[in-house]
Amino acid sequence: MFESLSERLESAFKQLKGEGRISEINVATTVKEIRRALVDADVNYKIAKEFTDRVKDKALGEKVITAISPSQLMVKIVKDELADLMGNTEVELDIKTNPTVILIAGLQGSGKTTFSGKLANFLKTQKNKKPLLVAADIYRPAAIDQLKVLGGQVGVEVYSEPENKNAVQIAENAIKHAKAQGNNIVIIDTAGRLAVDEVMMTEVADIKAAVKPQEILFVVDAMTGQDAVNTAKAFNDRLDFTGVVLTKLDGDTRGGAALTIKYTVQKPIKFVSMGEKLDTLDVFYPERMAQRILGMGDITTLVERAQAQFNEEQAKKLEKKIRQNQFDFDDFKEQLQQIKKMGSIKDLLGMIPGVGKAVKDLDISDDSFKGIEAMINSMTPAERGNPDLIDGSRRKRIAKGAGKDITDVNQFMKQFEQMRQMMKMMNKMPGGAKGLKMRG
């Protein structure tokens, strides 16, 4: 995500490295490179020009203090301007009404149906709501089935009328059903087309008029660049939507849509979605995204994802086991599974300041833990609970059961033992296991 833009901006800031002060000449050179980087990222030239003009004016108006170099100051200015361009502050969903009706719109292939499932999961798990998914796409044959599969995966009911070809009527009936069943959120997945057309626009506008949704979310594929921005404008002119959802941000996207869609339609980006996993949906924070674009990482989001997976009760149990030197393979496997739920491993590493650049060219598969899990699964319950039982013959059996070489098992056992030794050492230090947990 934004890798090319990040590299180009870093190159632009290097123009100021070694400079003792900011001047018209060195700022002009840097700003020119920043503008080129934005245009190459599929940002409209007019927007890129306005953006860099503001950066230049701010940079020339600043005095560099001793502790901050010109390049550091320029990075801060660009970060602030990027955040402002993308909306500056996050905007939450308006879900106070009971039931709250959320209309999902967008082109076919933008990821509307998958997002609907992710949103239902988000509202159920993060906001403690009882959502109802509504299959109002009456054209795409597999749309109802796809939504039912997604609803089943997240434990959310899906309302559908397969024989009814009136999308407005389906939406109205779904809201009646929601009121009767006690659903406080209704998410309506509407039909999409390959391109903007009058039939689609009329239908979704009619649904809006009939159900009067509190939220209309326009879902857009971030990989389509400026086309996404133009499509958003066409939809907004007809629907006056309340927010934008950017999907496929984990793909080969140049970032133009994310950077300029707020500027163009004056509507906030509310969510960003990456991958197919139903728990990979993030609230959009402009400042955090600006930090990630500039290679500063995003520790806040990383911590929030961790907090969503690790509850206090589990943490206390783990702390107790570490304190008593009883950390075993069952505990280790549980930690791996929780880390996997946090999202793509490469994406998680990219949130750590300075690490994103180091791993950008590495092929880090989300299946990295499969070999370790296979070895743990090949152990008996007694072996998982008491690692000291595992001798040479047991290691051979574990290797065979996991489809691994004996050297893989030996290496894993060695690393696990080193980790346990480190835990023992930490227990002897002030703070003990609690200190270890905090350091982790």
Secondary structure, DSSP 4 states (H G I P E B T S, - for coil): --HHHHHHHHHHHGGGTT-SS--HHHHHHHHHHHHHHHHHTT--HHHHHHHHHHHHHHHHT----TTS-HHHHHHHHHHHHHHHHTTSS-------SSSEEEEEE--TTSSHHHHHHHHHHHHHHTS---EEEEEE--SSTTHHHHHHHHHHHHT--EE--TT---HHHHHHHHHHHHHHHT-SEEEEEE---SS--HHHHHHHHHHHHHH--SEEEEEEEGGGTHHHHHHHHHHHHHH--SEEEEE-TTSS--SHHHHHHHHHH---EEEEE-SS-TT-EEE--HHHHHHHHTT---HHHHHHHHHHH--HHHHHHHHHHHHTT---HHHHHHHHHHHHHT--HHHHHHTSTTHHHHHTTS---TTTTHHHHHHHHTS-HHHHH-GGG--HHHHHHHHHHHT--HHHHHHHHHHHHHHHHHHHHHHHSTTHHHHHHHH-
